[in-house]
Amino acid sequence: MAEPPQIAVVTGGARGIGAAIAGTVVRDGGRVLVADLDEEAGRALEGRLGSSARFLRADVTAEQDVRAVFAHAERELGPVDAVYANAGAVGVTGTLVETAVEDFRSTLDLLVGSVFVTFKHAVATMRDRGRGAMVATASVASLRGGLGPHAYTAAKHAVKGLVESVAVEVAPYGLTVNAVAPGGTVSSLSAGLIGTSPDDLRTAYEQLAARSSSGVPTTSEDVAEAAYFLSRARRVNGATLVVDGGDAVLGTAGRAYYS
């Protein structure tokens, strides 16, 4: 039996992975509300996706904004049944000694606090309906250290743990919650770090391709397809799906064994 088209909320959806998720939902016949602080990019995405998409400017670290996002989605699009908690940024970088406590805390608020608040209102919205899916954007930095800055790594570990914990609570309601864990991904986030601007995807593609075990980098669309799969997988709950082209197992150590 075919799944009905989704009515989805995507946080941090104006660019990169979030925009790719929104596009995937619409491509499959669904409707989507994109929530983001970047109004210019959000409005542009809304225009590209057409009548099936809405944009709402929102700060997902503020509970009142997240509450408004769900109210707006239900009013404009209908009963929400898929939620993608994708908002994030690299956050504070630097050595432990150099990192200001307030910057560490604000990074955790954005990267894991926003996921908590989004999940909270997603569950409140969907649980009485007996079905619904939540997908968080985690990272390979959720799985081990050394793959990101301290605060980012701590927050992404927390996202993975929150997904597993929430899955236990929501399973009796017929809800699922999972996470995608991208490796180095061609997106506005990586382009801003690697290239000259968040729009410099070509440089990000070339540099990430050079670092990839397969010579092909992971794209935002690759991660979006994985996230969308998890939102449709009724019997997958509390899981974290790595999306890195196999780099974790195809890296230097793996190649050395077979050489």
N, C-alpha and C positions, 0 to 999 in steps of 0.2 A: 504493500500500500504506500503510495507516494506521500511524502511529507508535505503539509500545506506550506505556502510561502511564509517566511518569517516576518514578524514585526519586531524590529530590533532597535536597541540603543547601543551606540558605540561612543565611549568616552575617548578623548584624545583622538578624535576621528578626522580632523581636518587635513592631516598630512600622513605620509608614510604608511605604516602598517594599518593604522586605524582607517585611513581613507581606502586602502585596498580591501579591508573587511567590509566597509560600507558598500563598495562597488560590487563585491561578491554577493552580498545579500540582495541588492537590486538586480543584478544579472540573473539571479535565480527566481525572480518574480516577487521578491519581498519588498518591504518598506522599512526605512531606517531613519532614526533621529541621530544626528551627529552632534555631540556636545564637545566644545573646545573653547579655549580662550582666544585662539587665533581667528578672529572674525573674518578677516580678509580671505584667508585660505578656506575657511568653512563655507562662506558664501559662494566662493568660486566652485567648490566641490558640489554644493547644492545645485548650482546651475548646470554642472556637467551631468549630474545623475538624474535631473529632471523631477517630475512630479512625485516620484516615489521616495524622495529624500527631503528631510527638513534639517535645518541647522539651528542650534540654540547656543548662544554664548554662555558658558558656565565655567565656574571654578570648582573642580571636582574635589578639592580639599575642603570646601564649604558645604556642610550638610544641607543648608537651605537651598543651595543651587542644585544639588543632586536631587532633592525632593521635587524641585520644580522641573527638572529634566524628565522625570518619570510622569509627572502630571501632564506635562506638555505632550509627551509621546502618546499617552493614552487618549488624550483629547484630540490630537491631530491625526493619529495613525490607526489607533485601535489598541486592543489588548496586547501588551508586550509579552513576547514569549522567548526572547533571546537577548542576552545582555553581554556585551564585550567590554570588560574593564581594561582599557588599553592605555589610558593617559599616563604619561611619564616623561622623564628626561634623564640625562646622565647624572645631574645633580652635582654636589660638591666633589671636587677631586683634590688630590694631594696626599702627602704622608699623614699618618695618624697624628703626629705632633703638630703639624701645620693646620689641621682641620679644626675649624671653630665649632664648638658644641651646637650653637644655634643653627649653623649651616647643616650639620649632621641631622639635627632634628627636623629641619624643614624638608630635607631630601627624603627622609623616611615618611613624612606626612604626605608628600606627593606620591611616592612610589608604592607605599603599602597602606597608608591611611586612606587614600582615595579609593583603593580597591575595597577596603573594609566598608566604607560608606556606600559605595556603589552596590556591593553585595547586599548590605543591609536593606536598602530600598528596593532592590531587585526581588529579594525574597518576600518582603512585605507586599509587593505588587503581584507576584506570581503564585505564591504557595497555595492559596485557596482554589486555584484553578486546576491543580493536580498535574501540571506539566510546565516545563520551562527549563532553559539552559543558561548557564553563566560560564564565560570563558575569560580568564585573566591572561594578560601578556606578562609572562615571567621572563626568564633568560637562562642561558647556559650558566650564568653567574648565580643562578638559584641552586646549582648542583655542587659547585666547588669554588674555592677561593682562587684569586689570581687572575680572574677574567674580567674584572672591573674594579672601579674605585671602592673603597671601604664601605661607604654608606650605601652605594648602589648594590653591592654584593649582599650586605646585611638585609636590605629591603627586599631584594628578589628572593633570598632564602625565606624571608617571612611570607612573601606572597605564596610560595609553594606550600608552606606549612598552613597558611590560612585556607587555601584551597582544600587541602586534605581534611582540615578540621570542619569546615563548613559543609563538606560533602556528607559527613556523618550526620549532621543536624538535618539537612534538607532532603536526604534520600527518602524518608517516609512520606514526604509531600509530593513525590514524583518529580523532583527537581534534580538536575545534575550541575556540577561545577568542576571545571577542569582548567588546565593552563597549557599554553604553548610556551616553549622555551627556545627562542631563536638564538642562533649564534650570530656571528657578524652578518648583518643584513643591509642590503642596499636600501636605504631609506633617508628621509630628511634628517633623522637624528645622526646617522653615521656620516652623511654628507656634510653636516655642520661641523663634525669633528675632523673629518679627513680632508674635505675640500675647502673651497672658498666660501661656501654658503650652503644652507639647507637645500637649495635647488640644484647644487652641483652633483647630480646623481652619476654623471659619467665618470668623474674622478673616483667616487666611492666604488662604483662598479669595477673599475680597473684595479684599484688597490685591493679590494676584497677578493677579486678573482685570483690575484697573485698569491694571496695567503691561503686560499682554499685548497684542500687536498685534491679535489677533482678539477680544479681550474675554473670552476663555475661558481659564482657567488650565490648565496641565498637572497631572494628578492622579497619585497613586501608582499607581493602576490603569492609567493610560496607560503609565507607565514599565514596569510589570510585564508588560503585554502585549508591549511591544517586547523586553524581556529574554527572555520565553518564546519569542517568534518566533526570536530568535537561537539559542536552545538547540536549536531544531528545524531550523535552516537548515544542512543538511549541507555545502553548498558555499559558505558564508560563513565566512571564517576570518581573524582578525587585523583585523577591522573595528571601527570605533567609530560607533555609530548615534546621531545627535543626536535627542533627543525634547524639543522645545521649542515645538511648534505652529507652527513656521516663524518664530519671532520673530527669528532671526538674519538672515533674508532679508525679513521683513515689517515690520521696524522703521522708524524714522524716515527713514532714507536711502531705503529702498525706496518708502515712501509718497510722499516728496517727488518722486521721479522721475515718478510717474504723476499727480501732482496738477496 
